[in-house]
Amino acid sequence: MVKHTDFIPGFLDKKQTQHYAFSWVEFIAHKKLNGLKQNSDFSEQYPHVLYRQDAWLSQFQYLQRKLKDRNAQALVALYNDVITGEVTTLTGFYDRFDRLLKPKRGKALQVQKRIRAGMLGAIENAGAEAIDNADLFKAIHRLAASVSHTGISQVELDDALSNLIRELHTEPLSNSQRSALFDRLQRKVTLMEEQISALEAQLLRMRDKDGKPDKVAFNAYHLYGLIKLNVVVGETIAKAQEEWASLVPFGEKAIQPALHLLVKLNVLEVIEKGKASSFAGKATVYRRLI
């Protein structure tokens, strides 16, 4: 659980209004400096933290690669100082974190103006071929996210784009404009698929009979992450029931159904069965296939 503190962590906000990279850095700071433990009570109260961690980390890693972005590198430097122990208190952390999260309005306004000027310049340079429709571009992004790792065909993807255009864009499009939008959609799908594996996307999209996120699949998603931390494809892993129970934020009774699902999906292969009757007895040996 999160220990009592005068600071209100933004990463605990279920609406996730702050940038994912900031949530990752703040989350790590509370783990390192405030003794945050992801036990079952915490995960039950803040399930989005478990669900969003990979996305947080992915966005932070993206900022790590933006070597010419001073704000991005300032956040990376803060993260590194937390990890190495240069920052030792939450007070010291938030003194720098808040300045990065909420820069002075003067600087923020200048950045905003530069971004807007760049957008207007791009529209002007594109001339008659420009498409100034933010709602359409946002819808294309959402479409890309929803169809990534679904095996959608090019024809189906093109039809889906046509539906968006009919719904959100009243002006006729030239062939080059239409082609540019489809290329944009394809690139976005590719980028989305690079962020997460097909298996992880499948687990997160699984629903129960009521249409809610499937708990077994969600637990399997967490277990798969732990397995990837410990072994590479082709290697084996074996943990007694009590060992698995000490690593996950859900009850021990939920472990076996999650492992069985991973076996069913050909993620794991049972090499040697353990003793089902013993909580801490001989462990089942699994080989990682994916």
N, C-alpha and C positions, 0 to 999 in steps of 0.2 A: 504493500500500500504506500501511498504518498504520505510522508511524514508532515506534520504541521509546519507550515512556513508562511511568512508574510507575503510570499509571491504566489500569484495565481497562474499556474502553468497553462500556456495556450494549447499545448498538445493534448490536454484533457478535454478540450472543447469538442463535443461530438459533432458540431457543425463544421469543424475543420476549416476555419476561416483564415488561418495564417498559412503562409507558404509551407509546403511539405518539408523542404530542406531545413527551415527553422524549427519545425516540429521535431525533426530527427536530432538536431543539435541540442535542443532543450530537453528532450527525452533522455539522451545520453548524460547530460549534465545532472539530471535528477538521479540517475542510477549511480553515477560516480560520486556526487557530492552530497546527496540527500538520502542515500540508502534505499532507493526505490526497488521494491521487490515485485515481480510479476507473478504473484500467487493467484490462486483461484478466485479469491475475493476481489482482487484488483481487476482481473479479466472479466469477471461477471459485471462489475460496475462500469468498466470502461472497455467493452469488447472491441471498439474501433481502434484502440491502440495496438492490439494484436493484429487486427485485420490490415491496418494501414502501414505497419512498420516497413515492409518491403518497398512500398511506394515512397515513403519518407526517405529511406536510404538511397533509392534510385535517383531522386531529385537532388539530394545532397551530392552524390557522386557526379551528377551532371554539372553542378556548380564547381566542383573540384577541377573539372576540365576547362573551365572558363578562366584561363590564366590571365587574361587582359582585363577582366572585370574586377575592379578594386573592391566593390562591395561584396562580391562573391568570395573573393580571397580573404577578406576580413572575417567573414563567417567561418571559412575553413580554418583560419588561424586561431579563432576562438575555440573551435572544436579541438584542434590539436593541443591547445594549451590545457583544456580540460583533461584530455587523455593522458598527457605527460605530467600532469600535476602542477603546472604553472599557475592555473586557477584552482584555488582550494576551497572557496566558499561560494554559496549561491549569490551572496551580495556582490562579490566580485564578478561573477558570471553575468548577472542581470545588468550590472552597470554597463557592460559592453554590449550585451545582447539587445537590450532595449534601444540603444542608439542605432543598432543595425536594423532592428525591426521597424522602428519609427523614426526615420531620419528627420532632421529639421525641415520644416515646411518649405523654406526657401530652396534648399537643395532638391527636395522631392518635386517641387513645382518645376524647377529647371529640367530635371530628368523627364518629367511628364511632357513638358513642352517639346523636348527633343524627340521623344518617341512619336508624339503627334505630328511633328513636322516631318519626321521620316515617313510616316504613313501617308501623309498628304503628298509628299514628294514622290513617293512610289506610285500613287494613284495618278498624279499629274504626268509622270514619265510614261506610264502605261497608256495614256491617252484614251482613245475610244475603247481599248480592250480592258480597261480597268473595271473591276467589280467592287463597288463600295457597299458591301452588305454584310455587316458584322454578324447578324443573326444567322445568315446562311453558313458562314465560316464556323460559327460555334456549333451549328447542327451537324456539319460535316465532321467536326472533331468528335462529337458524341456518337455519331454513326460509326466512325472508325473504331472507337473504344468498344462499342457493342458487338461488332462483327469480327474483331481480332480473334484468331485461333478458333474460328467456327467452321473453317473450310468453305466459306462462301465463294461461289464462282465469280468470274469477271462479269458475266452477264447479270447475275443477281445483284452484284455490287453496283453496276451501272444503272439497273432499274431502281435501286434504292436511292441513288443520287438524283435520278430524274424525279422521283416523288418529292424529294426535298426541294428541288428547284421549283417545281409546280406550286408547292406550298408556301415558299418563302421569298421567291423572286418573281416579280411581276414583269420585269423588262425582258425582252427577247435576248438570247445569248448567241454570239457568233460561234462558229465551229471551234475557233481557237480558244475562246473563253470556256466553252463546254469541255474541251479537251484539257485545259489547264485545271479546271475544277476536279476532273476525274484523276488527273495525275496527283493533285494535292491529296485527294482522298486515299489513293493507293500508297503514297509516301507515309501518310499518317498511320494507316493500318500496319505498314512495315515497322514503323517506329514503336507502335504500341506492342507489337509482337516481340520486339527486342527487349521490352521492359519486364516481361514475365513469360514463363514457359507455358506451353500448351496444357500441360498437366495441371499446373497451378491455376490457370484460368478455368479449367474444367471443374476443379474442386470448388473454387469460389463461386461458380455459377450454379452449382447443384442446389436444387430446391426440394423441400419435403412435400408431402401431399397437400399441405395448406399453402404452398407457394412461398414459404419462408426459407431463408438459408438453411441448408441441411447441416445439422450439428455434427453428424459423423464425418461428413466431408470437410467441415471446418476444422475439426480436430485432426483429420488426416493431413490437411494442409500444414498445420503446425508441426506435426510429427515429421512430415517430409522435409521441412526446413531444418529440423534437428538432425535428420539423417544426412542431409547434404553437408551439414557442418562437420560431420564425423567421418564420412567415407565417400570415396569417389565411385563412379559407375564401375561395376564389376567386383568391388570389394564387399565383404560381409560385415554384418553388425549383429551383435547379440547382447541383449540387456534383459536382466530379470525384471519382473513386473514392478518391483519396488524401485528399480533404477529409472524406468520410464516414468513412474509416478512422481519421482523427485524432480523431473525435468519439465513437466507440462503443467499448465495452469488449469487443468480440468481433472475430474475425479478418475481414480484408477480403473473404475469399471468401464470408462469410455475409451481406454487404451486399445483393448483387443479389437473392438469393432472398427476403429480407425485403421489399425494395422491390417485387418482383413480386407478392408476396402482398398488399401494400397496394393495388396496381393491380387485382388480381383482386377484392378486396373493395370496389372503387369508392371507395376513400379518396383515391387519387391518379389522375390522368389524364396519360398521356404526351403532351406537347405537341410535343416535338422529341427525336428519338433522338440519343444521343451516339455516339461511336466506341467500339464494344465492344472493339476491339483495343488501345486505349490506356489505360494505367492513370491517367495524368494528363491525358488528352486532352480533347476536347470533351465537356462534361457533358450528360447527358440532362436535359431540362427537364420538370418535373412541375407540374401544377396541383393544389392541394389542394381536394378536393371535400367533405370532412367535417372 
